[in-house]
Amino acid sequence: MKRDTKKQPGFTKRALLIGTAQAAIFGAIGTRLYKLQVDEHSKYQLLAQHNSISERLTAPERGLITDRFGVVLAGNQQHWRALFMAAQAPDPASVLDNFAKLVPLDDDERARIAADISGRPGYIPVLLKDYLEWPEMAALEVNTPNLPGVIVEVGTSRVYPFGDGFAHPVGYVARPDQAEAKANNVLALPGMRVGRSGAEAANDDVLRGSPGYVQTETNVHGEVVRQVAHDNGIPGQTVALSLDTGLQNLAVQALGTQAGAAVVLDALTGEILAMASNPGFDPGLFDKGIPADVWKGWMADPMHPLQNKAIAGLFAPGSTFKPTVALAALKYGSLTPEKILTCTGSLQLGDHVFWCDNHIAHGSINVTTALQVSCDVFFYQVALGVGVDRIAEMAHTLGIGVDLQLDIPHAAPGSVPTIAWAAARGVHWAPGNTVVQGIGQGYTQVTPMALATMIARVATGIEVGPHMARRIDGNLQDGSDVGDWPALDVDDRHLAVIRQALFEVVNTPSGTAYASRLDLPNVQMAGKTGTAQVHDNTAAEKQKNFNDATMPWADRPNGLFVAFAPYAAPRYACAVIVEHGLFGAQVAAPIAKQLMTYALTNDPAGRDTPLTTKVSDAGMPL
Amino acid sequence: MSGSTLSLHRPFKDRSFGLVRKFLRINWLFVMCVCALAGIGYVALYSAAGGSTTPFANSQLIRFCTALIMMLAIAMVDIRIIAKAAWPSYVLGIVLLVVVMKFGHTGLGAKRWMSVGGVEIQPSELMKLFLVLALAAYFHKASHERIGNVFFLLPAVAAIALPVGLILKEPNLGTAVITAAIGATVMLGAGVRWWKFAIVIAVIAIAAPVLYHHLHDYQRARIITFLNPGSDPLGAGYNIIQSKIALGSGGFSGQGFLHGTQNQLNFLPEKQTDFVFTIIAEEFGFIGSIATLALLFMIVVIALYTAMRSENQFGRLVALGIATNFFLYCFVNLSMVMGLIPVGGVPLPLISYGGSALTAVMLGFGVLMSVHVHRDAEFAVDEF
């Protein structure tokens, strides 16, 4: 009995069996470890990164807009803002409450933030508050532990150093709306702006750039431990416009408090050197938010400050349309340069009398004199002779009433009536309609940009198209070089006749714009005045010949002037309209003179050929 | 074993067995493995604190050193004294379990802890060792024939059932199952027939659905989230998911010391205790985790070797029980960390932060070493 314990049968066997089972289990654990750690490593590695690395996109800096000389017209200014990565906060609602204690949020803002949080992917931060004040910044920094997921960072806002006067060509940006943000995640990024008008809108894709990202490592509480990686993205490209800031400023100043527009083109390339539309507006307000009273003021303003009248304002061209009518008639032979027509001060057509300006009888004159003195009766007859459809055809050739393919959004093409056009609108086209067509009244609607294009084409014989983007990221754009445009489909001899006549308008004492001839030596301007009534005048108004400053402002005629210079070697073209300014010769031509003087003195187009080509008073090269 | 050879093989009756000789007879390879695991634990706890010796690593080191001295001291206690203390310790364990149920602290929804003189102890941990001792003592004197007798086995089954029931009441499902498994293993080692185990297992299998009905909600939740960890990623299943991510992201060679993102960024709560293995696996990769696994297995192997090497039944069964206890610790903890079984507060012995499990395990290792030191002792039943 004493020793029987020693030989316990089977203990060793059983112990070995137990040991083997345990070894097998250890082996299974080891195998499982191998599967987890080696075979499935990449899967879990990803999960671990997803756990700890949070990525957020950052808005790229918007590209600059400059004038042709590099003067910044739209830039970026830095400010502080607070963003929120809701995914990093264990309890986003309480974080927002904590935030609101430090930086007040109104109900609208809270609603927007809640909508943004629920509607956006986790890597897109949500804007809590823009334009943080210093005390707010400090309060947020101190309370960082209570604000997991809140990021205070430098953002940029759009600034426009030249303000109102450049608002129309440069345009403005605004925050993307909800639909845009939904369609394109990048636009949901705080700080992203969308160009809404002008060059900002036209070049939005190149100005916008590509977003960067910041990868941060966050712990289980959402606190940022460190920045892992970042990429600044690709900033937007610089867009250099063809504008000359000096000329644009001058155009804005010259229009002053009057409503109107002024366009200066490089006549050989169609580059827009100035495009003023008065009144302007503060483009920066669209970025920050427009106060309600300002918005109401804009809406109520009879001068329509938000409309870019240079490209979207539709006006009767008045007498500035006469060169077009003349060219149409010359083309179809109903008029020759030598043909004499008689003006008795009025034209009787049926029972309707069409008066000449001021009821003056100009006598028997040719087309040159008719343009020089702006005889209406002469052009009544020319219009009747050539017909409305052919006038429209020539107008289209010259850039009037067609889509000019402007690289600026919201442009209106205007319209020049034809028989078919009228028929489509249920207008019975009577000969009287054709008569007023001869002096640019009636159904013809043009933009100042179209008039500038017309005069540039007449001046150069080149089918230039107006455009504003000159260089993108330093690369000269198509159409910005002389020679990029084809010849105009108009007989050079006819153009020469018209140019000669327009020369006389400005440079002969009997010309309607003689008062606005240039004071520069050795260089002359050619042009055409226009005074366009804005509605069918009543009989009483006709008695007054609608020239009365006692009429209500909105009833007064628009003053227009189109011009090119130098006469002998055209380089600049210009169109000016002063709304309800009465006579074009008195209100528009002086502005054109200032603009041309500036352009010819400073020569923003900067070509090698000399500008000074003196011609005789008769318009003959010396 | 002939008495003519060296003193190593002298009969146990020779009580002049000097302390120095006993000390030298300790299995120093085993002690080295234990120290190596504690070293790994130190590194892991240093990392768990974000690269700091406080609050975990140094205090755990002090605990380990204390426990190591205790282990070495117990190793030199006469095995017969331990055998005589078996039943009294069992009674003490039961008393402690009752006391902790009445007066213990509640932690994580269960009453498991009590404080004795400022030291936190978990009686269920001690109970496992005491049960092994009691069962070993009970079967030590049993002949082959008696073991075949079902009525002889009933007191042993009762001795297992009592503490298991008390631990279940705490409630601590994991430890209860482990305790029962250890008791069963000791009985198996004692020579109880296989078919009797088969019957018990069959009964449990039938009773399991009924038992499930009586489980606490959190215990059921554990089982459910184990079955489908994705169902509740931030609740109970969260630990399993994060733990697996930590293991898997470690890869073959690891993220590097102090560079495990799961660990350093606190994606696992209380990682220094039950989930300490994830730190090793994440920062030292498969190499680190398999090396740790190998060391743990070495402990089990040496303990089983000690069991087979012992000349007395008490020593064999004690060593077997202690080996099984340690094995089950490792198995349950590692399986839990890998998401193989439901989460249950079972630490990884020698590595996890905490004193209670460490003390209990080292106490067991002290007894194991005593078995080893006195491996040649043959003592009869009447010598008890």
Interface residues (C-beta under 8 A of the other chain):
Chain A: M1 K2 R3 D4 T5 K6 Q8 P9 G10 F11 T12 R14 A15 L16 I18 G19 Q22 A23 I25 F26 I29 G30 R32 L33 Y34 L36 Q37 V38 E40 H41 K43 Y44 Q45 L47 A48 Q49 N51 S52 E217 T218 N219 V220 H221 V225
Chain B: H140 S143 H144 T185 L188 G189 G191 Q242 K244 I245 A246 L247 G248 S249 G250 G251 F252 T261 Q262 L265 N266 F267 A281 G285 F286 S289 I290 L293 L296 F297 V300 V301 L304 A307 M308 E311 N312 Q313 R316 L320 A323 T324 F327 C330 F331 L334 S335 M338 L340 E378 A380 V381
